[in-house]
Amino acid sequence: MSIKSYIIHCEQDKKGSLFSELQKLSNCEVIPAQNHEVIIVVTDTDSDESDNQLYNQLLEMKGLKHMSLVSGFDPK
């Protein structure tokens, strides 16, 4: 089980649509900043394969400007 958190920087005026798309993903908790074009995403996956798939899905999101891994935990 991997738990990771990312800060996602959105393209200008894309925060709402990106937030909606992120909420559709399983294994994620999505938290929007109230005063910036930033979204926090916390992922919780049960295998390296599902973690990689989710990571790639995040990278392909429209409206994503930049994504930074903030923290990662893998109890292996």
PDB file of N, CA, C and O in Angstrom, chain B, residues numbered from 101:
ATOM      1  N   MET B 101       0.845  -1.175   0.000  1.00  0.00           N
ATOM      2  CA  MET B 101       0.000   0.000   0.000  1.00  0.00           C
ATOM      3  C   MET B 101       0.889   1.237   0.000  1.00  0.00           C
ATOM      4  O   MET B 101       1.715   1.424   0.894  1.00  0.00           O
ATOM      5  N   SER B 102       0.708   2.077  -1.014  1.00  0.00           N
ATOM      6  CA  SER B 102       1.447   3.330  -1.111  1.00  0.00           C
ATOM      7  C   SER B 102       0.506   4.496  -0.864  1.00  0.00           C
ATOM      8  O   SER B 102      -0.598   4.546  -1.407  1.00  0.00           O
ATOM      9  N   ILE B 103       0.947   5.419  -0.050  1.00  0.00           N
ATOM     10  CA  ILE B 103       0.198   6.648   0.188  1.00  0.00           C
ATOM     11  C   ILE B 103       1.107   7.799  -0.220  1.00  0.00           C
ATOM     12  O   ILE B 103       2.223   7.934   0.283  1.00  0.00           O
ATOM     13  N   LYS B 104       0.620   8.621  -1.130  1.00  0.00           N
ATOM     14  CA  LYS B 104       1.407   9.749  -1.621  1.00  0.00           C
ATOM     15  C   LYS B 104       0.542  10.989  -1.652  1.00  0.00           C
ATOM     16  O   LYS B 104      -0.676  10.911  -1.806  1.00  0.00           O
ATOM     17  N   SER B 105       1.184  12.133  -1.502  1.00  0.00           N
ATOM     18  CA  SER B 105       0.459  13.395  -1.642  1.00  0.00           C
ATOM     19  C   SER B 105       1.185  14.266  -2.665  1.00  0.00           C
ATOM     20  O   SER B 105       2.414  14.316  -2.724  1.00  0.00           O
ATOM     21  N   TYR B 106       0.380  14.939  -3.455  1.00  0.00           N
ATOM     22  CA  TYR B 106       0.885  15.791  -4.530  1.00  0.00           C
ATOM     23  C   TYR B 106       0.269  17.179  -4.401  1.00  0.00           C
ATOM     24  O   TYR B 106      -0.865  17.330  -3.946  1.00  0.00           O
ATOM     25  N   ILE B 107       1.033  18.185  -4.807  1.00  0.00           N
ATOM     26  CA  ILE B 107       0.495  19.516  -5.021  1.00  0.00           C
ATOM     27  C   ILE B 107       0.372  19.667  -6.525  1.00  0.00           C
ATOM     28  O   ILE B 107       1.342  19.499  -7.265  1.00  0.00           O
ATOM     29  N   ILE B 108      -0.839  19.987  -6.965  1.00  0.00           N
ATOM     30  CA  ILE B 108      -1.090  20.156  -8.391  1.00  0.00           C
ATOM     31  C   ILE B 108      -1.344  21.632  -8.663  1.00  0.00           C
ATOM     32  O   ILE B 108      -2.246  22.239  -8.086  1.00  0.00           O
ATOM     33  N   HIS B 109      -0.532  22.200  -9.553  1.00  0.00           N
ATOM     34  CA  HIS B 109      -0.711  23.575  -9.988  1.00  0.00           C
ATOM     35  C   HIS B 109      -1.516  23.531 -11.279  1.00  0.00           C
ATOM     36  O   HIS B 109      -1.197  22.786 -12.205  1.00  0.00           O
ATOM     37  N   CYS B 110      -2.556  24.336 -11.321  1.00  0.00           N
ATOM     38  CA  CYS B 110      -3.485  24.325 -12.449  1.00  0.00           C
ATOM     39  C   CYS B 110      -3.143  25.425 -13.444  1.00  0.00           C
ATOM     40  O   CYS B 110      -2.553  26.447 -13.093  1.00  0.00           O
ATOM     41  N   GLU B 111      -3.531  25.189 -14.693  1.00  0.00           N
ATOM     42  CA  GLU B 111      -3.477  26.266 -15.668  1.00  0.00           C
ATOM     43  C   GLU B 111      -4.503  27.318 -15.257  1.00  0.00           C
ATOM     44  O   GLU B 111      -5.467  27.019 -14.551  1.00  0.00           O
ATOM     45  N   GLN B 112      -4.284  28.542 -15.705  1.00  0.00           N
ATOM     46  CA  GLN B 112      -5.175  29.635 -15.298  1.00  0.00           C
ATOM     47  C   GLN B 112      -6.620  29.317 -15.687  1.00  0.00           C
ATOM     48  O   GLN B 112      -6.900  28.899 -16.811  1.00  0.00           O
ATOM     49  N   ASP B 113      -7.514  29.522 -14.748  1.00  0.00           N
ATOM     50  CA  ASP B 113      -8.960  29.324 -14.915  1.00  0.00           C
ATOM     51  C   ASP B 113      -9.352  27.873 -15.207  1.00  0.00           C
ATOM     52  O   ASP B 113     -10.425  27.633 -15.761  1.00  0.00           O
ATOM     53  N   LYS B 114      -8.517  26.913 -14.852  1.00  0.00           N
ATOM     54  CA  LYS B 114      -8.821  25.499 -15.082  1.00  0.00           C
ATOM     55  C   LYS B 114      -9.028  24.721 -13.792  1.00  0.00           C
ATOM     56  O   LYS B 114      -9.260  23.512 -13.828  1.00  0.00           O
ATOM     57  N   LYS B 115      -8.947  25.394 -12.661  1.00  0.00           N
ATOM     58  CA  LYS B 115      -9.021  24.702 -11.376  1.00  0.00           C
ATOM     59  C   LYS B 115     -10.338  23.941 -11.203  1.00  0.00           C
ATOM     60  O   LYS B 115     -10.330  22.790 -10.767  1.00  0.00           O
ATOM     61  N   GLY B 116     -11.446  24.558 -11.533  1.00  0.00           N
ATOM     62  CA  GLY B 116     -12.749  23.923 -11.350  1.00  0.00           C
ATOM     63  C   GLY B 116     -12.910  22.661 -12.184  1.00  0.00           C
ATOM     64  O   GLY B 116     -13.351  21.631 -11.676  1.00  0.00           O
ATOM     65  N   SER B 117     -12.558  22.736 -13.450  1.00  0.00           N
ATOM     66  CA  SER B 117     -12.711  21.566 -14.324  1.00  0.00           C
ATOM     67  C   SER B 117     -11.715  20.473 -13.948  1.00  0.00           C
ATOM     68  O   SER B 117     -12.053  19.290 -13.985  1.00  0.00           O
ATOM     69  N   LEU B 118     -10.504  20.853 -13.590  1.00  0.00           N
ATOM     70  CA  LEU B 118      -9.511  19.858 -13.174  1.00  0.00           C
ATOM     71  C   LEU B 118      -9.937  19.190 -11.871  1.00  0.00           C
ATOM     72  O   LEU B 118      -9.803  17.976 -11.720  1.00  0.00           O
ATOM     73  N   PHE B 119     -10.444  19.973 -10.940  1.00  0.00           N
ATOM     74  CA  PHE B 119     -10.924  19.437  -9.674  1.00  0.00           C
ATOM     75  C   PHE B 119     -12.027  18.400  -9.914  1.00  0.00           C
ATOM     76  O   PHE B 119     -12.024  17.336  -9.296  1.00  0.00           O
ATOM     77  N   SER B 120     -12.960  18.708 -10.800  1.00  0.00           N
ATOM     78  CA  SER B 120     -14.051  17.779 -11.119  1.00  0.00           C
ATOM     79  C   SER B 120     -13.527  16.472 -11.697  1.00  0.00           C
ATOM     80  O   SER B 120     -14.008  15.396 -11.342  1.00  0.00           O
ATOM     81  N   GLU B 121     -12.545  16.562 -12.583  1.00  0.00           N
ATOM     82  CA  GLU B 121     -11.971  15.357 -13.179  1.00  0.00           C
ATOM     83  C   GLU B 121     -11.203  14.521 -12.152  1.00  0.00           C
ATOM     84  O   GLU B 121     -11.271  13.292 -12.168  1.00  0.00           O
ATOM     85  N   LEU B 122     -10.478  15.192 -11.264  1.00  0.00           N
ATOM     86  CA  LEU B 122      -9.722  14.494 -10.235  1.00  0.00           C
ATOM     87  C   LEU B 122     -10.643  13.746  -9.274  1.00  0.00           C
ATOM     88  O   LEU B 122     -10.304  12.660  -8.802  1.00  0.00           O
ATOM     89  N   GLN B 123     -11.800  14.322  -8.987  1.00  0.00           N
ATOM     90  CA  GLN B 123     -12.741  13.669  -8.073  1.00  0.00           C
ATOM     91  C   GLN B 123     -13.285  12.359  -8.635  1.00  0.00           C
ATOM     92  O   GLN B 123     -13.766  11.520  -7.874  1.00  0.00           O
ATOM     93  N   LYS B 124     -13.220  12.171  -9.931  1.00  0.00           N
ATOM     94  CA  LYS B 124     -13.717  10.949 -10.563  1.00  0.00           C
ATOM     95  C   LYS B 124     -12.760   9.769 -10.389  1.00  0.00           C
ATOM     96  O   LYS B 124     -13.159   8.618 -10.566  1.00  0.00           O
ATOM     97  N   LEU B 125     -11.511  10.045 -10.048  1.00  0.00           N
ATOM     98  CA  LEU B 125     -10.515   8.988  -9.888  1.00  0.00           C
ATOM     99  C   LEU B 125     -10.726   8.239  -8.575  1.00  0.00           C
ATOM    100  O   LEU B 125     -11.036   8.836  -7.544  1.00  0.00           O
ATOM    101  N   SER B 126     -10.554   6.930  -8.635  1.00  0.00           N
ATOM    102  CA  SER B 126     -10.618   6.156  -7.392  1.00  0.00           C
ATOM    103  C   SER B 126      -9.262   6.232  -6.697  1.00  0.00           C
ATOM    104  O   SER B 126      -8.264   6.613  -7.308  1.00  0.00           O
ATOM    105  N   ASN B 127      -9.234   5.880  -5.455  1.00  0.00           N
ATOM    106  CA  ASN B 127      -8.004   5.869  -4.644  1.00  0.00           C
ATOM    107  C   ASN B 127      -7.405   7.253  -4.430  1.00  0.00           C
ATOM    108  O   ASN B 127      -6.205   7.371  -4.186  1.00  0.00           O
ATOM    109  N   CYS B 128      -8.229   8.314  -4.518  1.00  0.00           N
ATOM    110  CA  CYS B 128      -7.739   9.678  -4.338  1.00  0.00           C
ATOM    111  C   CYS B 128      -8.650  10.469  -3.411  1.00  0.00           C
ATOM    112  O   CYS B 128      -9.868  10.291  -3.396  1.00  0.00           O
ATOM    113  N   GLU B 129      -8.025  11.341  -2.644  1.00  0.00           N
ATOM    114  CA  GLU B 129      -8.760  12.378  -1.933  1.00  0.00           C
ATOM    115  C   GLU B 129      -8.273  13.698  -2.521  1.00  0.00           C
ATOM    116  O   GLU B 129      -7.068  13.927  -2.628  1.00  0.00           O
ATOM    117  N   VAL B 130      -9.199  14.553  -2.898  1.00  0.00           N
ATOM    118  CA  VAL B 130      -8.874  15.788  -3.608  1.00  0.00           C
ATOM    119  C   VAL B 130      -9.319  16.979  -2.767  1.00  0.00           C
ATOM    120  O   VAL B 130     -10.473  17.065  -2.347  1.00  0.00           O
ATOM    121  N   ILE B 131      -8.379  17.899  -2.527  1.00  0.00           N
ATOM    122  CA  ILE B 131      -8.647  19.052  -1.663  1.00  0.00           C
ATOM    123  C   ILE B 131      -8.211  20.324  -2.400  1.00  0.00           C
ATOM    124  O   ILE B 131      -7.021  20.503  -2.660  1.00  0.00           O
ATOM    125  N   PRO B 132      -9.159  21.209  -2.740  1.00  0.00           N
ATOM    126  CA  PRO B 132      -8.775  22.438  -3.445  1.00  0.00           C
ATOM    127  C   PRO B 132      -8.335  23.529  -2.468  1.00  0.00           C
ATOM    128  O   PRO B 132      -8.898  23.664  -1.381  1.00  0.00           O
ATOM    129  N   ALA B 133      -7.335  24.296  -2.859  1.00  0.00           N
ATOM    130  CA  ALA B 133      -6.966  25.487  -2.084  1.00  0.00           C
ATOM    131  C   ALA B 133      -8.044  26.543  -2.319  1.00  0.00           C
ATOM    132  O   ALA B 133      -8.618  26.610  -3.406  1.00  0.00           O
ATOM    133  N   GLN B 134      -8.315  27.346  -1.334  1.00  0.00           N
ATOM    134  CA  GLN B 134      -9.370  28.345  -1.466  1.00  0.00           C
ATOM    135  C   GLN B 134      -8.884  29.650  -2.082  1.00  0.00           C
ATOM    136  O   GLN B 134      -9.691  30.433  -2.584  1.00  0.00           O
ATOM    137  N   ASN B 135      -7.575  29.895  -2.050  1.00  0.00           N
ATOM    138  CA  ASN B 135      -7.100  31.192  -2.517  1.00  0.00           C
ATOM    139  C   ASN B 135      -6.035  31.124  -3.621  1.00  0.00           C
ATOM    140  O   ASN B 135      -5.463  32.153  -3.980  1.00  0.00           O
ATOM    141  N   HIS B 136      -5.763  29.946  -4.159  1.00  0.00           N
ATOM    142  CA  HIS B 136      -4.760  29.809  -5.221  1.00  0.00           C
ATOM    143  C   HIS B 136      -5.216  28.757  -6.219  1.00  0.00           C
ATOM    144  O   HIS B 136      -6.123  27.972  -5.943  1.00  0.00           O
ATOM    145  N   GLU B 137      -4.575  28.750  -7.385  1.00  0.00           N
ATOM    146  CA  GLU B 137      -4.868  27.753  -8.409  1.00  0.00           C
ATOM    147  C   GLU B 137      -4.077  26.473  -8.099  1.00  0.00           C
ATOM    148  O   GLU B 137      -3.256  26.026  -8.900  1.00  0.00           O
ATOM    149  N   VAL B 138      -4.345  25.897  -6.922  1.00  0.00           N
ATOM    150  CA  VAL B 138      -3.621  24.725  -6.444  1.00  0.00           C
ATOM    151  C   VAL B 138      -4.618  23.710  -5.898  1.00  0.00           C
ATOM    152  O   VAL B 138      -5.621  24.074  -5.284  1.00  0.00           O
ATOM    153  N   ILE B 139      -4.326  22.432  -6.131  1.00  0.00           N
ATOM    154  CA  ILE B 139      -5.143  21.340  -5.605  1.00  0.00           C
ATOM    155  C   ILE B 139      -4.199  20.337  -4.938  1.00  0.00           C
ATOM    156  O   ILE B 139      -3.135  20.023  -5.473  1.00  0.00           O
ATOM    157  N   ILE B 140      -4.593  19.845  -3.780  1.00  0.00           N
ATOM    158  CA  ILE B 140      -3.845  18.789  -3.088  1.00  0.00           C
ATOM    159  C   ILE B 140      -4.524  17.457  -3.402  1.00  0.00           C
ATOM    160  O   ILE B 140      -5.743  17.332  -3.290  1.00  0.00           O
ATOM    161  N   VAL B 141      -3.735  16.475  -3.792  1.00  0.00           N
ATOM    162  CA  VAL B 141      -4.257  15.137  -4.074  1.00  0.00           C
ATOM    163  C   VAL B 141      -3.501  14.144  -3.206  1.00  0.00           C
ATOM    164  O   VAL B 141      -2.271  14.108  -3.216  1.00  0.00           O
ATOM    165  N   VAL B 142      -4.240  13.341  -2.458  1.00  0.00           N
ATOM    166  CA  VAL B 142      -3.656  12.269  -1.647  1.00  0.00           C
ATOM    167  C   VAL B 142      -4.113  10.954  -2.258  1.00  0.00           C
ATOM    168  O   VAL B 142      -5.311  10.712  -2.409  1.00  0.00           O
ATOM    169  N   THR B 143      -3.151  10.106  -2.608  1.00  0.00           N
ATOM    170  CA  THR B 143      -3.477   8.817  -3.231  1.00  0.00           C
ATOM    171  C   THR B 143      -3.196   7.685  -2.257  1.00  0.00           C
ATOM    172  O   THR B 143      -2.330   7.793  -1.389  1.00  0.00           O
ATOM    173  N   ASP B 144      -3.935   6.608  -2.414  1.00  0.00           N
ATOM    174  CA  ASP B 144      -3.785   5.411  -1.580  1.00  0.00           C
ATOM    175  C   ASP B 144      -4.000   4.208  -2.488  1.00  0.00           C
ATOM    176  O   ASP B 144      -5.135   3.898  -2.852  1.00  0.00           O
ATOM    177  N   THR B 145      -2.922   3.533  -2.853  1.00  0.00           N
ATOM    178  CA  THR B 145      -3.008   2.402  -3.781  1.00  0.00           C
ATOM    179  C   THR B 145      -2.484   1.138  -3.118  1.00  0.00           C
ATOM    180  O   THR B 145      -1.715   1.194  -2.159  1.00  0.00           O
ATOM    181  N   ASP B 146      -2.914  -0.006  -3.647  1.00  0.00           N
ATOM    182  CA  ASP B 146      -2.553  -1.284  -3.028  1.00  0.00           C
ATOM    183  C   ASP B 146      -1.412  -2.020  -3.727  1.00  0.00           C
ATOM    184  O   ASP B 146      -0.999  -3.084  -3.266  1.00  0.00           O
ATOM    185  N   SER B 147      -0.896  -1.476  -4.828  1.00  0.00           N
ATOM    186  CA  SER B 147       0.220  -2.128  -5.528  1.00  0.00           C
ATOM    187  C   SER B 147       1.012  -1.091  -6.306  1.00  0.00           C
ATOM    188  O   SER B 147       0.534   0.012  -6.568  1.00  0.00           O
ATOM    189  N   ASP B 148       2.224  -1.463  -6.666  1.00  0.00           N
ATOM    190  CA  ASP B 148       3.054  -0.571  -7.474  1.00  0.00           C
ATOM    191  C   ASP B 148       2.414  -0.323  -8.832  1.00  0.00           C
ATOM    192  O   ASP B 148       2.483   0.783  -9.367  1.00  0.00           O
ATOM    193  N   GLU B 149       1.794  -1.352  -9.382  1.00  0.00           N
ATOM    194  CA  GLU B 149       1.148  -1.221 -10.691  1.00  0.00           C
ATOM    195  C   GLU B 149       0.003  -0.205 -10.647  1.00  0.00           C
ATOM    196  O   GLU B 149      -0.093   0.660 -11.517  1.00  0.00           O
ATOM    197  N   SER B 150      -0.856  -0.309  -9.642  1.00  0.00           N
ATOM    198  CA  SER B 150      -1.969   0.636  -9.551  1.00  0.00           C
ATOM    199  C   SER B 150      -1.471   2.043  -9.221  1.00  0.00           C
ATOM    200  O   SER B 150      -2.071   3.027  -9.654  1.00  0.00           O
ATOM    201  N   ASP B 151      -0.385   2.147  -8.461  1.00  0.00           N
ATOM    202  CA  ASP B 151       0.211   3.445  -8.166  1.00  0.00           C
ATOM    203  C   ASP B 151       0.733   4.088  -9.453  1.00  0.00           C
ATOM    204  O   ASP B 151       0.515   5.278  -9.684  1.00  0.00           O
ATOM    205  N   ASN B 152       1.415   3.313 -10.285  1.00  0.00           N
ATOM    206  CA  ASN B 152       1.932   3.830 -11.554  1.00  0.00           C
ATOM    207  C   ASN B 152       0.804   4.235 -12.499  1.00  0.00           C
ATOM    208  O   ASN B 152       0.901   5.257 -13.178  1.00  0.00           O
ATOM    209  N   GLN B 153      -0.263   3.441 -12.546  1.00  0.00           N
ATOM    210  CA  GLN B 153      -1.402   3.774 -13.397  1.00  0.00           C
ATOM    211  C   GLN B 153      -2.045   5.081 -12.950  1.00  0.00           C
ATOM    212  O   GLN B 153      -2.359   5.939 -13.776  1.00  0.00           O
ATOM    213  N   LEU B 154      -2.238   5.229 -11.660  1.00  0.00           N
ATOM    214  CA  LEU B 154      -2.837   6.447 -11.129  1.00  0.00           C
ATOM    215  C   LEU B 154      -1.945   7.654 -11.385  1.00  0.00           C
ATOM    216  O   LEU B 154      -2.437   8.719 -11.759  1.00  0.00           O
ATOM    217  N   TYR B 155      -0.651   7.503 -11.189  1.00  0.00           N
ATOM    218  CA  TYR B 155       0.303   8.579 -11.455  1.00  0.00           C
ATOM    219  C   TYR B 155       0.212   9.031 -12.911  1.00  0.00           C
ATOM    220  O   TYR B 155       0.185  10.230 -13.191  1.00  0.00           O
ATOM    221  N   ASN B 156       0.167   8.077 -13.829  1.00  0.00           N
ATOM    222  CA  ASN B 156       0.072   8.420 -15.244  1.00  0.00           C
ATOM    223  C   ASN B 156      -1.254   9.094 -15.572  1.00  0.00           C
ATOM    224  O   ASN B 156      -1.301   9.999 -16.405  1.00  0.00           O
ATOM    225  N   GLN B 157      -2.335   8.658 -14.921  1.00  0.00           N
ATOM    226  CA  GLN B 157      -3.623   9.326 -15.116  1.00  0.00           C
ATOM    227  C   GLN B 157      -3.561  10.777 -14.663  1.00  0.00           C
ATOM    228  O   GLN B 157      -4.096  11.668 -15.322  1.00  0.00           O
ATOM    229  N   LEU B 158      -2.909  11.001 -13.541  1.00  0.00           N
ATOM    230  CA  LEU B 158      -2.769  12.369 -13.037  1.00  0.00           C
ATOM    231  C   LEU B 158      -1.997  13.240 -14.024  1.00  0.00           C
ATOM    232  O   LEU B 158      -2.381  14.380 -14.287  1.00  0.00           O
ATOM    233  N   LEU B 159      -0.913  12.704 -14.565  1.00  0.00           N
ATOM    234  CA  LEU B 159      -0.092  13.471 -15.500  1.00  0.00           C
ATOM    235  C   LEU B 159      -0.832  13.830 -16.780  1.00  0.00           C
ATOM    236  O   LEU B 159      -0.507  14.832 -17.418  1.00  0.00           O
ATOM    237  N   GLU B 160      -1.816  13.033 -17.165  1.00  0.00           N
ATOM    238  CA  GLU B 160      -2.542  13.257 -18.414  1.00  0.00           C
ATOM    239  C   GLU B 160      -3.754  14.177 -18.260  1.00  0.00           C
ATOM    240  O   GLU B 160      -4.445  14.447 -19.243  1.00  0.00           O
ATOM    241  N   MET B 161      -4.023  14.657 -17.058  1.00  0.00           N
ATOM    242  CA  MET B 161      -5.190  15.499 -16.823  1.00  0.00           C
ATOM    243  C   MET B 161      -5.069  16.830 -17.561  1.00  0.00           C
ATOM    244  O   MET B 161      -4.023  17.479 -17.542  1.00  0.00           O
ATOM    245  N   LYS B 162      -6.165  17.219 -18.213  1.00  0.00           N
ATOM    246  CA  LYS B 162      -6.209  18.520 -18.887  1.00  0.00           C
ATOM    247  C   LYS B 162      -6.325  19.609 -17.829  1.00  0.00           C
ATOM    248  O   LYS B 162      -7.071  19.475 -16.859  1.00  0.00           O
ATOM    249  N   GLY B 163      -5.588  20.667 -18.027  1.00  0.00           N
ATOM    250  CA  GLY B 163      -5.591  21.770 -17.069  1.00  0.00           C
ATOM    251  C   GLY B 163      -4.456  21.687 -16.067  1.00  0.00           C
ATOM    252  O   GLY B 163      -4.256  22.612 -15.279  1.00  0.00           O
ATOM    253  N   LEU B 164      -3.705  20.583 -16.087  1.00  0.00           N
ATOM    254  CA  LEU B 164      -2.565  20.406 -15.187  1.00  0.00           C
ATOM    255  C   LEU B 164      -1.379  21.205 -15.715  1.00  0.00           C
ATOM    256  O   LEU B 164      -0.966  21.030 -16.861  1.00  0.00           O
ATOM    257  N   LYS B 165      -0.845  22.062 -14.891  1.00  0.00           N
ATOM    258  CA  LYS B 165       0.335  22.852 -15.261  1.00  0.00           C
ATOM    259  C   LYS B 165       1.606  22.198 -14.725  1.00  0.00           C
ATOM    260  O   LYS B 165       2.608  22.085 -15.431  1.00  0.00           O
ATOM    261  N   HIS B 166       1.545  21.769 -13.464  1.00  0.00           N
ATOM    262  CA  HIS B 166       2.714  21.165 -12.807  1.00  0.00           C
ATOM    263  C   HIS B 166       2.235  20.318 -11.636  1.00  0.00           C
ATOM    264  O   HIS B 166       1.262  20.665 -10.967  1.00  0.00           O
ATOM    265  N   MET B 167       2.926  19.205 -11.392  1.00  0.00           N
ATOM    266  CA  MET B 167       2.575  18.342 -10.268  1.00  0.00           C
ATOM    267  C   MET B 167       3.845  18.003  -9.491  1.00  0.00           C
ATOM    268  O   MET B 167       4.839  17.574 -10.077  1.00  0.00           O
ATOM    269  N   SER B 168       3.812  18.195  -8.182  1.00  0.00           N
ATOM    270  CA  SER B 168       4.964  17.906  -7.327  1.00  0.00           C
ATOM    271  C   SER B 168       4.588  16.881  -6.267  1.00  0.00           C
ATOM    272  O   SER B 168       3.571  17.021  -5.588  1.00  0.00           O
ATOM    273  N   LEU B 169       5.416  15.851  -6.132  1.00  0.00           N
ATOM    274  CA  LEU B 169       5.249  14.892  -5.050  1.00  0.00           C
ATOM    275  C   LEU B 169       5.729  15.559  -3.770  1.00  0.00           C
ATOM    276  O   LEU B 169       6.858  16.043  -3.693  1.00  0.00           O
ATOM    277  N   VAL B 170       4.863  15.578  -2.774  1.00  0.00           N
ATOM    278  CA  VAL B 170       5.189  16.231  -1.501  1.00  0.00           C
ATOM    279  C   VAL B 170       5.650  15.198  -0.495  1.00  0.00           C
ATOM    280  O   VAL B 170       6.602  15.423   0.253  1.00  0.00           O
ATOM    281  N   SER B 171       4.967  14.057  -0.481  1.00  0.00           N
ATOM    282  CA  SER B 171       5.261  13.043   0.523  1.00  0.00           C
ATOM    283  C   SER B 171       4.862  11.680  -0.023  1.00  0.00           C
ATOM    284  O   SER B 171       3.900  11.555  -0.781  1.00  0.00           O
ATOM    285  N   GLY B 172       5.609  10.670   0.370  1.00  0.00           N
ATOM    286  CA  GLY B 172       5.272   9.305  -0.019  1.00  0.00           C
ATOM    287  C   GLY B 172       5.571   8.340   1.123  1.00  0.00           C
ATOM    288  O   GLY B 172       6.556   8.499   1.844  1.00  0.00           O
ATOM    289  N   PHE B 173       4.708   7.342   1.275  1.00  0.00           N
ATOM    290  CA  PHE B 173       4.879   6.342   2.319  1.00  0.00           C
ATOM    291  C   PHE B 173       4.545   4.971   1.760  1.00  0.00           C
ATOM    292  O   PHE B 173       3.460   4.765   1.216  1.00  0.00           O
ATOM    293  N   ASP B 174       5.462   4.046   1.890  1.00  0.00           N
ATOM    294  CA  ASP B 174       5.247   2.674   1.448  1.00  0.00           C
ATOM    295  C   ASP B 174       5.779   1.777   2.545  1.00  0.00           C
ATOM    296  O   ASP B 174       6.991   1.736   2.761  1.00  0.00           O
ATOM    297  N   PRO B 175       4.913   1.051   3.253  1.00  0.00           N
ATOM    298  CA  PRO B 175       5.340   0.277   4.418  1.00  0.00           C
ATOM    299  C   PRO B 175       6.133  -0.987   4.101  1.00  0.00           C
ATOM    300  O   PRO B 175       6.413  -1.767   5.011  1.00  0.00           O
ATOM    301  N   LYS B 176       6.498  -1.210   2.866  1.00  0.00           N
ATOM    302  CA  LYS B 176       7.227  -2.434   2.488  1.00  0.00           C
ATOM    303  C   LYS B 176       8.586  -2.501   3.136  1.00  0.00           C
ATOM    304  O   LYS B 176       9.325  -3.462   2.924  1.00  0.00           O
TER     305      LYS B 176
END
